[in-house]
């Protein structure tokens, strides 16, 4: 019994020391639902989110990746949700004055994104900016990653001059993707430029290349060019973690993949090229590709959760 009592006293003392340490570091890690501080200290913070990040005006710039193509949601503006909307939903929790604009337009190349979206973005006076650009350029073999990087650097310099927190995205690893995989080396070079630009301008990197979950084909839409709802959800988690923001998103586990032999896989590749890749390339190379004007789905900075935006429900068909 004395031994058991000594063990109990030792455990109680250890817990007391741990509580003191956690109380000391708590200002560095504000308690919130599901946070480490809550789990250890046994507290709950009714003002969840109020002190978890400093931003109140978020503006997203980019192309179809940021617009949310591949993640349909009838209740969202433009009928699309996407990773940026999911990030904004999380950032808005506990921040009544938080507003969000999404200026991304599908099909735009890097120079078009910078020329068309930088001015409107600056006018919205954001304190958080995400910029993903260059994916449509990298999809074509004639693009020069060095020249693209020079244009990106100039755009990032202007955006970072506002004092806003800036998040830049590397390109994903297309190595296993038919046809697009041939551009892998140029994407890798462009990514190194992006990392250098981020370092020079003190931007945060959201590293799609390092996001190994994107190797799973279920992360992608059947067109293999855009993320699926599961992919957008996964990227949203990565962005929030890159910003060191606690969040309520949970990893989603899709069902198993059907087994396919080599012949079936190659036949699927041919169907994909005919149904998706060739029409996509023709739309961008055709004589009217630059004439079709598409508008941003959220051109004004507005509250996130409301009649036009679902309040962060999990993607249907997947489970945490």
C-alpha positions, -999 to +999 in steps of 0.1 A: +000+000+000+028+025+008+042+019-027+008+025-043+004+057-022+038+069-033+030+062-069-003+080-066+014+110-049+040+110-077+013+110-104-006+138-087+025+159-084+034+152-121-001+163-131+002+194-110+035+203-127+020+197-161-009+219-154+014+247-143+035+244-175+004+243-196-010+274-178+022+292-185+023+284-222-014+288-227-012+324-240+009+310-269-017+283-277-051+297-270-076+271-259-103+261-284-126+233-291-104+202-297-072+220-289-042+206-269-048+232-241-084+221-237-075+184-236-048+189-210-063+216-188-099+204-191-111+239-202-135+249-229-135+283-245-170+295-254-154+322-276-139+295-299-118+311-326-117+346-312-080+346-306-068+319-329-058+341-358-054+379-365-072+381-398-105+398-406-103+403-444-094+374-466-090+376-504-082+346-527-066+351-561-062+324-587-077+301-614-101+271-613-081+256-584-090+285-561-124+290-577-134+255-565-140+237-597-146+200-590-164+208-557-200+215-566-222+231-540-255+246-551-257+268-520-224+285-526-218+315-549-212+302-584-223+268-574-188+259-562-173+256-528-136+246-529-107+247-505-107+286-503-143+286-491-136+259-466-106+279-453-128+310-450-155+291-432-130+279-406-114+314-402-148+330-397-156+309-366-156+332-336-149+362-358-182+380-364-166+407-386-147+383-408-152+388-445-140+369-476-137+375-513-128+350-540-116+367-573-104+335-589-115+327-625-110+294-642-087+291-672-066+322-664-028+320-668-004+336-644-001+370-661-038+372-665-044+365-628-019+392-618-032+418-643-069+412-636-071+404-599-043+423-582-060+457-585-094+446-572-077+426-544-057+456-532-089+477-533-105+453-508-077+460-483-071+424-472-050+413-443-048+378-457-042+369-493-038+335-510-024+334-545-022+303-567-011+310-603+008+292-631-010+259-632-026+266-666+008+278-679+026+247-666+001+224-684+016+235-717+051+223-727+061+257-742+059+276-709+091+289-694+092+286-656+120+312-653+100+338-671+069+330-652+088+333-619+099+368-628+063+379-634+052+362-602+079+379-582+068+413-594+032+405-585+041+391-551+062+422-543+032+444-549+008+422-529+032+419-500+037+457-499+003+459-483+015+442-451-010+414-455-001+378-448+005+362-482+002+325-489+017+311-521+011+276-535+036+253-551+023+231-580+013+195-574+034+166-585+019+154-618+045+126-622+019+098-623-006+117-645-006+107-682+007+134-706+008+161-679+035+141-661+059+150-689+059+186-675+070+174-640+106+187-643+094+222-653+068+222-624+096+213-600+118+242-613+089+266-610+082+254-575+118+262-564+113+297-578+080+300-558+098+289-526+125+315-532+100+342-539+081+333-507+114+335-487+123+369-502+089+384-495+082+366-462+052+347-476+039+314-463+041+284-486+012+260-490+031+230-504+009+210-528+040+192-541+047+178-506+010+169-500+013+132-506-024+126-502-028+141-537-012+109-551-045+092-544-067+094-576-098+099-554-084+134-545-091+144-581-121+150-602-127+125-631-112+151-654-079+146-635-073+183-639-092+196-609-095+185-573-125+164-561-145+175-530-122+152-510-091+169-525-104+204-518-112+194-482-076+180-478-060+211-493-081+233-469-067+214-440-032+219-453-036+256-458-049+261-423-021+241-408+004+261-429-010+292-413-008+275-378-045+280-373-064+254-352-095+241-370-123+216-369-118+199-402-111+162-399-093+139-424-119+121-446-114+085-456-128+075-490-138+040-500-115+015-516-103+017-552-114-010-577-086-032-589-076-026-625-050-044-646-026-026-670-049-029-700-079-015-681-058+014-668-045+023-703-081+021-717-092+045-690-064+069-699-076+069-735-112+076-724-099+104-701-079+120-729-108+119-753-135+132-729-115+157-708-079+165-719-084+172-756-115+193-751-097+212-723-067+220-745-089+230-775-108+254-754-076+272-744-060+271-778-091+281-798-096+315-814-122+326-789-103+313-758-094+348-746-127+364-755-150+345-732-153+366-700-160+348-668-166+366-635-154+359-600-179+341-578-173+364-548-160+397-561-168+416-528-156+409-493-186+396-475-194+375-445-188+338-451-216+319-434-251+328-445-277+321-471-251+318-498-226+295-480-230+262-461-216+263-426-188+239-431-206+206-435-185+175-443-184+164-479-212+139-487-200+104-494-170+105-470-166+098-433-141+112-408 
